[in-house]
Amino acid sequence: MDNNENYGVWWLVFVNSLFFILFALSFTRPRTGRDWRSLGAFSAFIVALFAEMYGFPLSIYLISGWLASHYPEVDPFAHDTGHFWHTLLGRDGPAHSDPLHIFSEVLVYIGLILLAVSWRILYQAQRAKVLATTGPYILIRHPQYAAFIIIMLGFLLQWPTVPTLLMFPVLVGMYILLAHEEEREARAQFGEAYDRYAAATPAFLPSWRKRVREPEG
C-alpha cells in the first residue's frame, strides 16, 4: 500500500466511524436492550466499512487477482478502485463524480435525516405514552429501522466490501425482528388502537394508495 497514501489512514477510520455512531446515538437515545442492539449492529457495519475505506482494503486484496485478470488497466490498490461499482461498470472519470456515487450520498443523507426526525418523534411519543403516528410514521410504521437500512444501502452502493455485503442481509433481518418485537410491545400497550394503525400503515415501504388515519384512543 506504499503506492497509495489513502489507505492506512486510521485516524480517518476513527473520525468517520465516530461521527456516524455519535450522530445515531444522539438521536436514538438508546434505553432498552432493543435500542442498544439496533445501534450496535449499525455501529459494527460503520466500523467495518471505514476500516476498509481508509484503513486496510481487505476486500480489494481478496479480489485483486480477479481484478487484474478482468481489468488489467486498473490499479487494484488505487483508492478509486474501492468504489467497486464504478470499476465494474467501466465508468470513465473520477469515481466521486459518478451518478451512482452521487445517488449513494443522497441515500445516506436521506437516511440520516429520516433517522433524526423519526427517533425524535418516537422519543416524544414514548414520553407522552402515546402512539407515534406523525411525521414519517404517517407513511411507515418503522422509519427508524428503515433509516438504518437506507444508510447502509447507500454505503454499499458507494463502497461495497465483503464484510459489509455479508453483514447487510443479516442486519436487515435483525431490524425486521426488532420491528416485530417492538410491535408486540405496542399491541400489548395500545391494543386495538395499534391494530388499526398497523392495518392502515405499511411496515417499511410507503404505500401511496393508502392514507393513514390516526388511531383513536
N, C-alpha and C positions, 0 to 999 in steps of 0.2 A: 504493500500500500504506500510505499515511498513515492510512487508516481502520482499520488492524488492526496492532497492535503485536506480534502473534505471528509475523509474518514479518520478515525482515531481522535475525533474532537469530542471527548467525553463530557466536557463542560456543557456543550450544546445538548447532549443527550439529557443531562441533568436539568438544565434550564427549561427545555421544551417539555419534558415529562412533568416537571414540577408545575409549570404554567397550566397545562390541561388538567392535571389532577386537582390542583388547588381551585381552579375555576369550577370544576364539577363539585368539589367538596363545599365550596362557598354557597352553592345553590341547593344542593341536595340535602345538606344538613342532616346526615345520617343519624338516626336514633335507634332503629331496630336492627336486628341481625339481617333482615332482608335488605335494608338500605345499605349496610356495610358490604354485603355480598355483591350487590349491584355495582357499587363504587369500586370495590376491589377487583372485580372482573374487568371493568373498564380500564382501571389503572394498569393492570397486567398487560392488556393489549397495547396501551400507550407506551409503556416502557419497552416492550418487545419491538414496537415499531421504530422508535427513535434510536434504540440501541443499534439497529441495522442501518438506519438512515444516516447517522453521523458517527457511530462507533465502529462496529466490526460488521462488514457486509457478508454475513454467513450465507445468506441465500444466493448471492452472486457467486461465492466460492463453490457452492453446491452445483450450480448450473453453468459454471464457467466453461466447461468442456463443450456442453451443448451450444452455448452462445458462440464459442469460437468456430464450431463446425457449421452453424447455420447463419451466423452474422460475422464473417471473418473481418469485415471492415470496421466492426465496433470494438472499442476498447472495453472489455468486460468490467474493468475497475474504474472507469470514468464515472463520475458521480451521476451524470445524466442517465447512465445505463440502469441505475436503480429505479428510475421511472420506467418500469419494465414494459408497460403497455405502449408507451411511446416508441420503445425499441422494437417491440414485437410487431406493431402495426406499420413499421417502416416510415414513421413521420420524419419530415425534414425540420431543421431548425432546432432551437433550444427547447428542451422538454417543458420548461416553465411557461412557454407561450402556446403550448399545445391546447386545443379546445377541451380535450379530456381532462387535462390538469386544471384548467380554469374551472370546469364543471365540478371537479373534485373539491376544489376550495370552496365553491358555492355551497356544496353539500355540507362541508364541515361547518361553515358559518351558520347555515340554516339549523343544523343540529345543535350548535352552541346556543343560539337564540331560543330555540324550542325548549332546550333543557332549562335555561334560565327562567323562562316565562312559566313553563308548566310546573316546575318544582315550587316556584313562589306561590302559585295559586293553590297547589296541593297542600303546602305547608299552612297557608292561611285557612283552608278548609278544615284541615285536621285540628287546628287550634280552636276553631269555632264548632267543631264536631258536626259538620255538615258535609254533604257530598260535594266534590269538586266537579262542577258542571259548566264552568265558564271558560273563556279563553280557548286554548287548544282542546280542552275537554268537551267542547261542543262538538268537535269533529271526530275525536277518537277517545277511547277510554284510558289509554296508557301512553300519552305523549312523552312522558319522562323516559320510558324504555325505548320508544321509537326514536327519541333524540340520540340516545347512546348508539343505536344501530345505524342511524344516518351518519353520525360522525365516523364510526368505524368503516362504513361503506365508502365514505369519501376518501379516507386514508388508504383504503385498499385500491381504489382507482388511481390514487396518486403514487403510492409506493408499496406495492404488494411484496410480501415476504413469505417464506414458507411457514414460519411460526404463526404469523397473523392470519394467513389463509386457512390454516388448520384451526386456529382459535375462533375465527369468526362464526362458523355454524354452531360451534359448541356454545358460544356466548349468546347467540340469538336464541338457541334452545333454552338456555338458562333464564334469559329475560322473559321468555314465554311462560316458563314455570313460575317465576316470581310474580308475573302478572296474574296467573291463576290463583296463587296463594293470596295475593292482595285482594282479589275478587271474592274469595271465600270469606275473608275477614269483613269486607264491605257488606256482603249479603247478611252476615251474622249481625252486623251493627245496624244496617238500614232496611233490611228486609225487602218488601215489595217495591219500595222507592228505588232501590238499586236495580231490581229486576226490570223495572220499566225503563230506567236509564240504559241498562245493558241491551235491552231489546231494540232500542232506537239508535244506539251508538256503536259503530264498529270498534274492534279492539285496537288495531294498529294502522289500518289503511282507511282513509276517509271514503265515505260513500256519498257522492254528490246527489244521489237520488233521494236521500233521506234528510229530513230536518230534525234536529234533536229538540225534543221538548223537555224542558227542565222538569225533573221528577217532583212530584208533590211530596209534602211531608218534610 
